[in-house]
Amino acid sequence: MKECRRSKAQLMQLINEVSFAVNDMNLYLDTHPDDKSAMEFMCDKIRIREEALKEYAMYYGPLTIVTADDDCSNSWDWVMQPWPWE
């Protein structure tokens, strides 16, 4: 079965969307700390964001320092790759 790899633009879109959701939920939970469904929603988006960041690092280079220090991003080769805005 052929692996369906997401494009750089698709991954950036996903990362931006879930990052916005995480930030928004973080603000909401500051004033509603007992909202369990909001906490579950945020945890799910955090998981999706982490997976997307790892996938991005594997194919296109790391976006964060957390994904820069893993086996799939070829160590410090990331500094030689195009920057995300290029």
N, C-alpha and C positions, 0 to 999 in steps of 0.2 A: 504494500500500500504506500502510495506516494505521500510524503509529508507536506502539509500545506503551511508554508512559512509566511508569516505576516510581513508586509513591507515595513520599511523604516517609518514611513508616514503613518501607517495604520497603528503601529506600536506607539508612536509619539502621541497620536490622538487618544488612544486608550489610556496612556499614562497621564495625560493632561486631564482627561475626564474623571478618572478615579481619584487623582490627586485633589481636584476641586471638591469632589464629594467628601473625601477624608477631611480636608480643611474645614468645609462647611459643617460637617457633623461634629468636628472637634469644638467649634464655636457653639453649636447647639447644645452639646453635652456639658459645656461650662455652666449653662443655666438650667439644664434638665438632666442632672447626673443619674437619676433613677430610671431613665427611659431605656429599658432593656432592649426593646426592638431597635432603637436608634444605635445602641452600642453594638448589637449584632450586625446591623447594616454597615457600620463603620469598620468593624473587624473583617467583614467580607470584602469590603473595598480595599482595605489594607492588604489582604492576602492577594487580591487580584493585582494590585499595584506592584507588590514584591515580585510576583511571577512575571509580570510584564517587564519590569526593570531587569530581571535576570535574563529573560529572552532577548531583550534589546542588547544587553551587554554581550551575550553570546554571539550575536550576528553583526552588530554594528559598533560595539565598543561601549564602555560603561558611561552612564549619565551621572552617577553618584559615586562617592568614595566607597560606599558599602559594596557596590558591584564591581569596583575596580580591583578588589583584592580577592579574586576567585579564580578557579582553574579555567573557566570557560572564556575569559576575556584576554588571554595571552599576556598575563602579567602587566608590565608597563608599556606594552605596545600601544595602548590606548592613546598615548600622547601624540602618536604619529598619525592617527586617523583623523578624518574631518570632524570638526566640532558639530554638535547637533544642529546649530543654526546655519551651517554651511551647506 
